[in-house]
Amino acid sequence: MVDIKNIRASICKIGKLLYERDLTDSSGGNISVRDGNLIYINPRRAGHDFQWELEEDQIIVTDLCKVPIIGEVDMISREAATHYYIYQNFPDVCSVIHGHPFYMMAFGAAHMDIPAVSEGTRAVIGTQPITNIPEVVPGSIEQAEEIVKNFNKRREIDPGCPLICNIPFHGAFAAGNNINDAFLFTEVANNCAKILIYRQMMFGNDPKADFSIHKHFTKEDFKTIEVSKDVCTPGYFYTDAFGRQAVYSAGGSSQAVPDSKGVSAVPVIQQEQYREIIRRVTEAVVNQLKK
């Protein structure tokens, strides 16, 4: 689990995840997190020298203009210019990840956009295709400027949309509200590219393969995923967690079934009460274990 409160630890953890999941490699990649006016960023050669097995005290801390507070300026990741330029142009961004996602890079090498075909991509990143910036010198100011241009175009189409782009023959940049978001954008986009490549390998131009999206879901449709939903119809009779016959009520509550005289054997039990019972039992067991 990534601890976003411990910024240095989160960078170390995400760096390892990027490396293990082929979202970057030993030749590069970099991660940064913004906390107010502070920027936390990995040292250069994190892949080559450490295979992304970084320690917390290796993470460098600077201000928004790259003036070091903890660590040496010459040790800051070589692609830092792009990170700082993104932060200076997008106040809502609090984390930037640059990786070498294997499948995304295949599209970048062909100068091809990545259409959002998977449900996960459309729900997380949106329906805009992931586009490429022009070929530029890696780590250059020109790269930083082109990525910001690309991100601004995405926001012109859809204000507040996730920020991600491809760099031909190089890799990808993603920016989010926190490090988990930036990682999610990178992984989801790479999985989308993987699906497209596998689809072509498996089916080619087979006319029997229907590649069209039959239902174009809206943002509002995807937002309903987050809404808690009832799993049965009010009035449904069942045996509750305590072995009693109960009837389900709307909103996640249950009521005991009345006996032959029309009197309920037990009162209504709300979900909050269940949670409190579980909490108390768990606390009692933990206290016993500690003894």
C-alpha positions in Angstrom: 0.0 0.0 0.0 1.3 3.5 -0.9 1.4 5.8 2.0 0.7 9.2 0.4 1.3 10.9 3.8 4.9 9.7 3.8 5.9 11.3 0.5 9.4 9.9 0.3 8.3 6.4 1.1 5.5 6.7 -1.6 8.0 7.6 -4.3 10.2 4.6 -3.4 7.2 2.3 -3.5 5.8 3.6 -6.8 9.2 3.5 -8.4 9.4 -0.2 -7.5 5.9 -0.9 -8.9 6.7 0.9 -12.1 9.8 -1.2 -12.5 8.1 -4.5 -11.7 5.2 -3.9 -14.0 7.2 -2.9 -17.1 6.0 0.7 -16.8 9.7 1.8 -16.7 13.1 0.2 -17.0 16.7 0.6 -15.8 17.4 3.2 -18.5 15.2 5.9 -17.0 11.9 7.1 -15.5 11.3 9.6 -12.7 8.7 10.5 -10.1 7.9 13.6 -8.2 5.4 14.8 -5.7 4.4 18.4 -4.9 3.5 19.3 -1.3 2.7 23.0 -1.2 5.8 24.8 -2.3 8.0 21.7 -1.9 8.9 19.2 -4.6 10.0 15.7 -3.8 11.8 13.9 -6.6 13.9 10.8 -7.1 17.7 11.0 -7.8 19.1 10.5 -11.2 20.1 7.0 -12.4 17.5 5.4 -10.0 17.1 2.5 -12.5 20.6 2.1 -13.6 22.3 2.3 -10.2 19.6 1.0 -7.9 17.0 -0.9 -10.1 14.5 1.3 -8.4 15.3 -0.1 -4.9 15.5 3.4 -3.4 15.7 4.4 0.2 13.6 7.3 1.6 16.7 9.4 2.4 17.7 9.3 -1.3 14.6 11.3 -2.3 15.6 14.9 -2.9 13.5 17.9 -1.8 13.5 21.3 -3.5 11.4 24.4 -3.9 9.3 25.1 -7.0 12.3 26.5 -8.8 14.5 23.5 -8.2 16.6 25.1 -5.5 17.6 22.1 -3.2 16.5 22.0 0.4 17.5 18.4 1.0 20.1 16.8 -1.4 22.3 18.1 -4.1 21.1 19.9 -7.2 23.4 17.8 -9.5 21.7 14.6 -8.3 18.1 15.6 -9.2 16.6 13.5 -12.0 17.8 14.6 -15.4 14.2 15.1 -16.6 13.3 17.4 -13.7 12.7 20.4 -16.0 9.5 18.8 -17.3 8.2 18.0 -13.8 8.8 21.6 -12.5 7.3 23.1 -15.7 4.1 21.0 -15.3 3.8 22.1 -11.6 4.3 25.8 -12.6 1.5 25.6 -15.2 -1.0 23.3 -13.5 -1.7 24.2 -9.9 -4.0 21.3 -9.4 -1.2 18.8 -10.2 0.5 17.3 -7.2 2.4 14.4 -8.7 4.1 13.7 -12.0 5.4 10.3 -13.3 7.6 9.7 -16.3 8.0 6.1 -17.3 8.8 3.9 -20.2 5.5 1.9 -20.5 6.3 -0.9 -22.9 3.1 -1.0 -24.9 2.5 2.7 -24.9 6.0 3.1 -26.4 5.0 0.8 -29.3 2.4 3.3 -30.3 4.9 6.2 -29.7 7.4 4.5 -32.0 4.7 4.5 -34.7 3.7 8.1 -34.0 0.2 6.8 -33.4 -2.4 8.0 -30.9 -3.9 5.5 -28.4 -7.7 5.5 -28.6 -9.5 4.9 -25.4 -11.1 1.5 -26.0 -11.1 -0.3 -22.7 -13.8 0.6 -20.1 -11.1 1.3 -17.6 -9.4 3.8 -19.8 -12.7 5.6 -20.6 -13.7 5.7 -16.9 -10.3 6.8 -15.6 -8.7 8.9 -18.3 -11.7 9.7 -20.5 -12.6 9.3 -24.1 -9.9 11.4 -25.6 -7.1 9.5 -27.3 -3.7 9.7 -25.8 -1.6 11.7 -28.2 2.1 12.1 -28.9 4.2 15.2 -28.6 6.8 16.0 -31.4 10.2 14.3 -31.2 12.4 16.3 -28.9 15.6 15.9 -27.0 14.9 13.9 -23.8 14.9 16.0 -20.7 15.1 19.3 -22.6 13.2 22.5 -22.0 11.6 21.9 -25.4 10.2 18.6 -24.1 8.8 20.4 -21.1 7.1 23.0 -23.3 5.7 20.4 -25.7 4.2 18.3 -22.9 2.6 21.4 -21.3 1.1 22.3 -24.8 -0.2 18.8 -25.1 -1.8 18.9 -21.6 -3.4 22.3 -22.3 -5.0 20.9 -25.4 -6.5 18.1 -23.4 -7.9 20.6 -20.9 -9.3 22.7 -23.7 -11.4 19.7 -24.9 -12.3 18.6 -21.4 -11.4 20.9 -18.4 -10.2 18.9 -15.4 -9.5 15.8 -17.4 -6.5 13.5 -16.5 -3.2 14.6 -18.0 -1.1 12.0 -19.9 0.8 12.0 -23.2 3.2 9.8 -25.2 6.7 10.8 -26.3 7.8 9.1 -29.5 10.6 6.6 -29.0 11.0 7.7 -25.4 8.1 7.1 -23.0 5.1 8.8 -21.3 4.3 11.5 -18.8 1.3 11.5 -16.5 0.2 14.1 -14.0 -2.4 13.8 -11.3 -3.8 15.1 -8.0 -1.6 12.6 -6.1 0.9 9.9 -6.8 -1.7 7.2 -6.9 -3.6 9.0 -9.7 -0.4 9.5 -11.8 0.4 5.8 -11.4 -3.1 4.8 -12.3 -3.2 6.9 -15.4 0.1 5.3 -16.6 -1.0 1.8 -15.9 -4.4 2.1 -17.4 -3.1 3.8 -20.5 -0.5 1.0 -21.0 -3.1 -1.7 -20.5 -5.2 0.0 -23.2 -2.3 0.0 -25.6 -1.7 -3.7 -24.7 -5.3 -4.5 -25.5 -5.1 -2.8 -28.9 -1.8 -4.6 -29.8 -3.2 -8.0 -28.7 -6.4 -7.4 -30.5 -4.5 -6.8 -33.8 -2.3 -9.9 -33.2 -5.2 -12.1 -32.5 -7.8 -10.9 -35.0 -5.9 -8.8 -37.6 -8.4 -7.6 -40.2 -10.9 -10.5 -39.6 -14.3 -9.1 -40.6 -16.0 -11.2 -38.0 -14.2 -9.2 -35.2 -16.4 -6.4 -34.1 -14.1 -3.7 -32.7 -16.8 -1.0 -32.4 -17.9 0.5 -29.1 -21.6 -0.2 -28.9 -22.3 2.0 -25.9 -20.6 5.4 -25.4 -21.0 6.0 -21.6 -21.0 9.5 -20.3 -19.1 10.9 -17.3 -22.3 10.7 -15.4 -22.6 7.0 -16.2 -19.2 6.2 -14.9 -19.8 8.3 -11.8 -22.5 5.8 -10.8 -19.8 3.2 -10.2 -18.9 5.0 -7.0 -22.5 5.1 -5.7 -23.3 2.4 -3.1 -26.1 0.2 -4.4 -28.7 -2.1 -2.8 -28.1 -5.7 -3.6 -31.7 -7.0 -3.0 -35.2 -5.6 -3.1 -36.8 -4.2 0.0 -39.0 -6.8 1.6 -36.6 -9.7 0.8 -36.7 -12.3 3.6 -33.4 -13.8 4.6 -31.4 -15.1 7.6 -29.2 -12.4 9.0 -25.6 -12.6 10.3 -26.9 -13.7 13.8 -29.1 -16.5 12.4 -32.4 -14.7 12.8 -35.1 -14.4 10.2 -35.2 -10.8 8.9 -36.6 -8.7 6.2 -34.4 -6.3 4.2 -35.3 -2.6 4.2 -34.1 0.0 1.8 -30.9 1.8 2.7 -29.0 -1.1 4.1 -31.0 -2.0 7.2 -32.8 -5.2 8.3 -35.7 -5.8 10.5 -36.6 -8.9 12.5 -39.6 -10.9 11.2 -42.6 -10.6 13.6 -43.6 -13.7 15.6 -47.1 -15.3 15.5 -48.4 -12.6 17.8 -47.2 -9.8 15.5 -44.4 -8.8 17.8 -40.8 -8.5 16.5 -38.4 -10.8 18.3 -35.5 -8.3 18.0 -35.3 -4.6 17.0 -34.2 -3.2 13.7 -30.4 -3.7 13.3 -28.6 -1.0 11.3 -25.3 -1.5 9.5 -23.6 0.9 11.9 -24.5 -1.3 14.8 -23.1 -4.3 13.0 -19.9 -2.4 12.5 -19.7 -1.4 16.1 -20.2 -5.0 17.3 -17.4 -6.1 14.9 -15.2 -3.3 16.1 -15.6 -4.3 19.7 -15.1 -8.0 19.1 -12.0 -7.2 17.1 -10.6 -4.9 19.8 -11.2 -7.5 22.5 -9.4 -10.2 20.4 -6.4 -7.9 19.7 -6.2 -7.0 23.4 -6.1 -10.7 24.3 -3.4 -11.4 21.8 -1.3 -8.5 23.2 -1.5 -10.1 26.7 
